[in-house]
Amino acid sequence: MPRFRFGVRQKVLLVLLTVLLVALSVSGWMALREEKANLLKEIDQRGSYIGRFVAKALAYSVVGYDYHTIQLLLDELTAAQEIDYAKVTNAKGNTMGESGSAALDIDTEQAAKEGLVMFTHDIRIDNERVGTLYLGLSTAHIMERLENQKFALLKRESLIILLIALGEFLALSYIIIRPVGKITDFLRRNVDDDGLLVSDIPMVSNDEFGQLAQQFNTLGNQLNEANKKLQSKIESADRRLLETNQQLKQLNDEFKLLSITDPLTGLFNRRHFDEIMETEVGLSNRHGDPNSILLIDIDHFKGINDTYGHYVGDLVLKSMTKLLQDNLRHTDAICRIGGEEFAVLCKRADKAGAMEIAEKLRSVVEATPMAPETDDELMITISVGVASVPYNAKNVSPKQLYKDVDTAMYYSKNNGRNRVTHISDLYQEDSTDTEPTENECSRG
């Protein structure tokens, strides 16, 4: 459920009503207070005037002890609207007449509770005090008048507040909210997905809001231009970044290729051969697919280096590389293990297929002159060891398989060279034969 929120109109109107209510309330209270003070002052003046007049009129009646006249006059006084209590005493303080509210006994606090203002006047003849007049003027009509004024003031202030609030609401709506709403609505409807202002804000008025719309247009045009420049820079940076990423990828590919490539022959190196062995032997162990490894060693290669030099030796290695590439299947992986040794992973080749491939290589090498860049026709031979998986219907590790093919290759070298040996043939020989080991023969 959306949370209720006051808009600008409601907030301003609420503040205005609060200020008006407080201001008019304080003003009305001060006006009533001043009016009450004026009325009480007027009562005090009237009480003093009436007291002096009545005291003067009663002077001879008091001296003559005319109780009847005194009582009649007091009764007439209390019959009036303003005077609720009247009392006359002689010089000795004896009461000669009393009328109006009973049992007041001229007590000021009691009189105040009864809504009376007490006045005391000496009754004199020839400046000689002959008695005292007590008058109690009622404030009831004053309070009633004040209440009427208060009610009228409340009605007047309510009407004033209502009219001011209505006028302020209309002025606020038309002068402020309406142009602001137009600008806001236009901005909401005329900004595209890229945050660009598609058109200028129309002039809503010729006052400050019109200037605000004009400044919005200027700022919008500047932002649009800056956004376009920024977008162009971003696109250019993206292109450069893409090119850089492509270059980095190419460099990474080149570095990766260099890390697994023999720099002299361009064949895969021992590191990559171990990775291929790990993968293919694992697949053979899991699925039973046949794979074979050929380990090839150039016979008497050390003598070639010693006789013709390392330059010719390198040419022989390169020629050997080309011969292997020309006479092997495209699915076979050729690697230079090191020195004059090469390894070939013959994928999906069993013992018979691998032996056929190895024998073909041996015969081609024997019949092909090496190092054509030299004047001499240099002829070489190779010794080849072969090992295959699955191995005796059981799993074999890449390390064990390489050890076996290395043993088979040494057997070929140790038994006349220029021959091919499969490791399984060695295991099938008579148990009295001694299997050759790496320590029993030397490379060369």
N, C-alpha and C positions, 0 to 999 in steps of 0.2 A: 504494500500500500504506500503510495507516494506521500512523503512528509509535507504537511502544509507549510507554505512559506509566504511571508508578507512581501508584496511587491512594493515598488517605490511609492506608488499612489497611496497604498494603505499605510505605509510607514510615515509618510509626510502628513497624511490626514490624522493619524493617531497622535503624532507629536503636536500638531496644530490644535487639536481638540484638547489635549492635556494642558497645553500652555494657556489657551483661552479659558478653560475651566478654572485653572488655578488663578489666573490674573483677574477674571471677573469675580470669582469668589472672594478673593482678598479685597478687591475694590468695593464689592457690595457690603462685605463685613465692615470695612472702614466707614462706608457711607452710613450704614445703620448705626454704627457706634456714635458717629458724629451727630446723627439725627436724634439719638437717644439723649446725648449730652445736652443738645439744644433744648429738647423738650423738658428735661429735668431743670434746666436753667430757667426756662419759661415758667415752670411750676413754682420754682423758688421765688421768682419775681412776683407772680400772682399771689402766692401765699403771703409774702411780705406786705403787698399792697392791701389785700383783703384784711389781714391782721391789723394793720394800722388803722384802716377805716373802721372796722368793727370795734376795736379797742376805744377809739375816740367816741363812737356812738354809745358805748356802754358805760362811759365814765360816770355820768350823773346817776345812772341807775344803780351802779355799784355803791356810790357814796350814799344814795338814798335807800339802800337795801331793798330795791324794787325787784324782788325775786321773780315775780310774775313776768315783768317786762323782759328781764334777762332771759328767762326760759323761753318765752315766745320768740325772741330774736335768735336764740340758739337753735330752736326747732326749725325756724325758717332757713337758717344757714345750712343745716344738715339735710334739709329737703332739696337743696340745690344739687346739681349733678357732680360737682367737683369736691364738695366738702362732706366728708363722712363722719367727722367727729369734731365736737366743740365743747369747751369747758371754760368756766369762769370761776376764779377764786378771789377772795378779798385779800387785803394786805396781810392778814394773819394766816392765810393759806387755807381757809375754810371754803368749801365748795358752795357757790351761790347758784350754779346752774350747770347742767351737763346734758348733752344730746348726741345721738349718733351711735357708733359702735360701742358696745358695752365692755366693761372690764378691761379696758386698755390701760387705765391708770397711767396714762401718758408715758408708758415705757417705750423707749425708742425701738428696741429690738422687736418687741411685740407689735408695734405699729408697722415696722418694716415687713413683718410676716403677714400682716393684714393688708399690705399693699398701700400703706399710708405714708405721707411725708409730714412730719410734725413740725409746727411752727409755734413759737412762744413769743408773746408781746406783752409788755407792761401796759397796764391801764393807768393813765396819769391825768391829774388835774393840776394845772399850774406847776408842772414839772414835779409834782409829788405823786409817788406811786401809791395807788389806792387798791390795786388788784392786778391779776394776771389772766391773760386770755390764751387758751390752748386751742389750736386748730389742727386738724388732720386732713390733708388734701389727698384724695384718692388718685392713684396712678393707673387705675384699670383702663381708663379711656386712652391713656398714653400707650400702654402695652398693646391694646387692641389696634391702635393706630400704627404702632411699629410692626405688628404682625401683618397688617394689611400691606404696609410698605414692603415688608420682606417677601410676601407672596407675589406682589407686583414686580419686585426686583427679580425674583427667580424666573418669572414668566418672560420678563424683558431680556434677561441674560440668556435664557434658553433659546429664545428667538434669535438673538444676536449671534450666539454660537452656531446655531443651525444655518443661518444665512451666510456667515463667514466661511463655515466649513464647506457649504455647497458651492459658494463662489470660488473658494480655493481649490476644491476638487475639480471643478470645471476648468479653471485656469490652468491647473497643473496638468490635467488630461490633454488639453488642447495645445498649450504652449510648450510643455516639456515631454510628456509621455508620448504624445502622438508623433512628433518628429523622431524621437529616439526609437520608437517602435518601427517606424518606416525604415530607418537606417539599419536596425537590427534585422528586420525581415529581409531587406534587400541583400545584406551580407550573407544571410543564411541561404538564400536562393541563388546567389550568383558567385559562389566560390566552387571551383572544380575540384576534382580528386587530388590534384597536385597542390592545392592550397592557393591557387591563383585567382585573383578577382577578374572575372571575365568581362565586366563592363563597369563604367563609372556610376557612382551613386547619384541619382537625380537631386537637384537642389530642393530641399524640403521647405526652406524659408530663406528670408534675407537677413536673418539675425545670426546669433552665435552658432545656432545649429546648422545653418547654411554654411558658415565658415568651417564648422566641424566636418560636414560632409565633403567640402572641398579639400580639406586636409586629409581626410580618409582617402579620397581619390588620388591625391598626390602621393601619399604614403603607399597606397596599393600599387600604383604604377612603378614606384621605386622598388617595392618588394617583388613585383612580377619580373622586373628586369634583373634584379639580383638573383631571383630564383632561377631564371633561365640561364644566367651565367654560371650559377652554382651547379645546375643540372648538367650543363655542358662540361664543366670541370669534372663532375662525378663520372659522366660517361667516358671522358678522356682517361680519367684515373682507372676506371674499370677496364678499359681497353689495355692500358699499360699493365695493369695488374694481371689481366688474362694472358698477355704476351709474356710477362715475367714468369707466371705460373707454368706456361707452356715451355719456356726456356729451362726453368728449374726441373720440370718433369723430364725434358729431353736430357738435361745434364745428369739427373738421377738415373735415368735409363742407361746413359753412357757409362756412368760410374759403376752401376750394377753390372753392366756387361764387361767392363774392364776388370771388375773384381772376380769374375768367373771365367775370364778369357786368358789364354796363354798369349803373351805379347808377340812371340816369334812366329807362331803358326796360325794364330787366330782361332785355334780350337778351344773347347772348354778346358778348364784346368782341373787339378785334383779336387779342389774344393767343390766345384759344381758336380764332378763325377760322384763324390760321396753323397751329395744331396739326391742325385738321380738314383743311385743305388738304394738309398734309404726308402725312397718312394716306390720304386718298381719291385724291389724284393718284398716289401710289405704287401703290395697288391698280390703278388704271386702266392705268398703265404696265406692270405685271406681267401682268395678266389681260385687258386690253383692254376692260374695262367702261366704258361712257360716263358721264361726269360733266360738269356745266356749272356755271359761276359767273356770277351776276348782280351787277353793281355799280351801285347805285342812288344817284342824287344828286338832292335836292330843288332844283328850279329857283328861283332868286332868293330863297334862304332868308335871305341877309344882309339883303335888303330887308325881309323880314318882321320880323326882329329890330329893324331900325332904325325901322320904322314902328309896330309894335305892342308892341315890348319883348321882352325875353328870356323873360318869363313865358309870353307867347303862343307864342313860338318853342318853348319846352319842351312846351307843349300840342300843338303841331303834330307834334313828334317822337313823342309818346306816341300820338297818333291814327294817325300813320303806322305805328307799331309794331303797333297792333291791326289795322289794315287788312292789313298783310303777314301777320300770323298767321292772319287769317280767310280769306285767299285763296291760301295756299300749302299744299302737301301736308304731312302730318305728318312725312314723312321728310326734308323740306327743313330745312336749318339756317340760321337767320336771325341775323345779327350786325350790330351797329352798329360801323362802322369808326372813326368819329370825326366830330364836327360833324353835318352833314346827310347823311352817306354811310352807306349800308347795303349789306351784302353777303349774298347768298343762295347756298348750295351746294345745287344741285339734284342729288341722288343718282340715278344711273342715268337721267339725262336727256341725250339727244343734242342736236344743234343745233336740230332742228325742235321737239322738246319744250320746250327751254329758251326758244326764241323765242316759242312759244305762251304759256308761263307769263309771260314778261316783258311781252308785249303786253297780256295780260289785266290785269296789275298796272297798267300805264300807263293803260289806259282806265278802270279802277276808280278810281284816284287822281284822274284828271281830272274824274270825275263826282261825287266825294264831297266834301262840305264838311268842312273841317278845323276844329279848335278849337271844338267845339260849346259849350264853357263861355262863349264870348264872344258878344256881341250880333251881331257881323258874321258872315256866312257867308263864311269864308275859303276860297277855291279855290286849289289848287296843281297843279303838274304835276311830272313827274319825267323825268330823262334816264337811260337805262339802257344799260350796256354788257354784252355777253355774250361768253363764251369757253368752248370745250368741249374735252374730251379724250376719246379719243385725238386727237392733234394731228398732222395730215398724216402719219399712219402712223408717227410716231416719238415717242420719249419726250420729255416736256417737264417742266421743273422747276416746282415751285409758284411760285417767284419769277418765272419767265418768264410763267407763266399769269396771274398777278396783273398783271404789267406789260401784258399783252395786253388783259385786260378793262378795265384802267384807260384804255388808249388808246382802246378802243371807246367807253367812257363819255364821254370827252372829245370824241370825234368827234360823239356825239349832242348834247352841249351846244354844240359849236362850229357845229353845222349846224341851228340852229333850236330846239333843246331839245324836250321833250315827244316824244321818239322813242326807238326801240330800235335798237341797232346791234350786229351780231355781228362779231367780229374777222376772221373768215374772209372776210366780204364785202368788207372793206377790202383784204385781200390779193389778192382776185380783180379789183379795179378796174384800170382801164387803168394801165399803168406810168408814164404821164405824170402821173397824179394824185399829189399829194404827201400822204403819210400824216401826219395831224395828230399832233403830239406834245404832251406835257404843258406844254412851255414856250410853246406857241402859243396856249393858252387859259387862262382863269382860272375858278376856282370861283365860284359865286354863284347 
